[in-house]
Amino acid sequence: MAGFVVSQVRPGSAKLAPPRTQVVEVDALDAVAVSEAARGTDVILHALNPNFRLWRTQALPLAYSALTAAERAGATLMFPGNLYNYGSVMPQVIDETTPMRPTSHKGRIRVAVEDRLQEAAEERGLRVVIVRAGDFFGSGHGSWLDLVIAKDIT
């Protein structure tokens, strides 16, 4: 049987889900509902970010919900990391041994989330994959921020 992709989305957001996926609308802060929707999955991608002004109160609970779902499903948990963790003065090259020294509140929250992921991996055997991407340069036209995020800003 060929695999399929389930897109868990916020209630009312089904139309934003990728095409050809099984859409499940669920409150991402409800760990029980998320776990139920994730039952039988092999991989969970936790790529949900709260609204910027809600980071302090929702980033960790969202991560806990994803962790709970992955553990109950026996699934691998993937998480898109970023560079906030390394602070405003970071080295030229970052690898898995680079110490995290966040200088912003958002960076400290990201480190806390990744600490919880590491604990789940080390203490409970959860398979966790953090995919960390920095800035991408191509063809001398600028970074991903210039080419994708801010391309329509005049």
N, C-alpha and C positions, 0 to 999 in steps of 0.2 A: 504494500500500500504506500503510495506517495505521501510525503509529509505535507502538512499544511501550516499556515500561519494564523494565529489568533491575534487580533489587535484589540487590546483592552484600551478603551477610551473613556474619557469623562462622560457622564450622562449628558446627552444632547449633542455629542460630537461625532456621532457615527459617520456623518457625511465626510469627515476629515480623514477617516481611516484609509490606509492604502487599499487600492482595488485588489480584488481577488483574495481578500483575507476574510476570515470569520470574525465578525465584529461582536464584541461583548462590551456593553456599557456598564461601568462599575465605578463606585466611589473609591478612588485609589487609597484613601485613608482608612478604609474599612478592610483590615487585614483578613478577616474571615471571608468577605465577598471576593477579594482579590485571590485568595487561596483557592476558593471554590472554582473560580473562573480559570485558574491556572492548572487545575488538576489534569494530569496526563501529559503535561508539556515536558519537553526535554530541555528547552532553553528559555529563560526569561530575560528580556532586555529591559532594565530599569532606566529609562531615559526621560522620565517625567520630572520636569522642574516646576516648582511652584512659581506663581507670580513673584516678581522681585521683592515686593513689599511684604510677602508672606514667608520669605526664606527662613527667618528666625524661628517661626513656629511650625513650618510644614516640611522642611527638607529632611530632617531626621525621621519624623513619623512616616513619610513616604518611603524612605529607605527601609525602615523596619517592616513595613507592609510587604515590600518586595522580597525582603529576606525571609519573612514568614512563608510567603507563597512558594519561594524556591525550595526552602527546606521541606515543606509539606509535600511538594510535588516530586522531590528528589531531582530537581532540575539544576542546570548550570545557571548561575546568575551573571549576566553581563552588565557592565556599568560604564558609560562613557565618562572617563575622567577628563580633567582639564588642567590648566596650569595655575589656577588660583592658589593651589596648595603650596606652591613654591615661593610665593611672595613677590614683592616688587623688584628685588635684587636677586635674580636667579642666574645660575651658571649658563654658559653657552650650550652645554650638552647636559641633558637630563636623562637619567636611566633609572632602573629600579632601585639603585643604591643611593640616589640623590636624596638628602634629607629635606623634608618638607618644613618650610619656615614661613607659614602664611603671615601676611601683613595686613590683611583685610578681614572683616567679619565673615564675608562670604567664603574666603579661603579657609578660615578656621572651621566653618561648618562643613566644607568639603572634606577636610582632613578628618573630622569627626565621623562623617559618613564612611569614608574609606577605612577608618579604624574599626568600625562595626563590621564591615565586610571582611577585613582581615581576621577579626576574632571569630566570625562564623566559619571561615575557612580553616583556621588553625585549631579551634576548640571543638567544632562540631562537624568538620569534614565537608562543609559545603564547597562545591567547586565554584570559584569566583574568577571572572576574567574582567580586568579593567583595561579598557582600550583608551589610551591617552593620546590625544593628538594636539600638537602645538599649532604653529602657523605654517601654512603651506604656501610656497612660492612657485610660480610657474610662468614661463615665457616672459619674464621681466615686466609683467603688467601689474604687479601688486600682490597682496596677500589674499587669502580666502575672505578676510574681512572686507577688503576693498572690492573684490570680484563678486562676492555672493551676498553678504549681509548688507553692506552699505551702498550697493551699486545704484540704487534708485534715489539716494539722497542727493539733493541738489544744493 
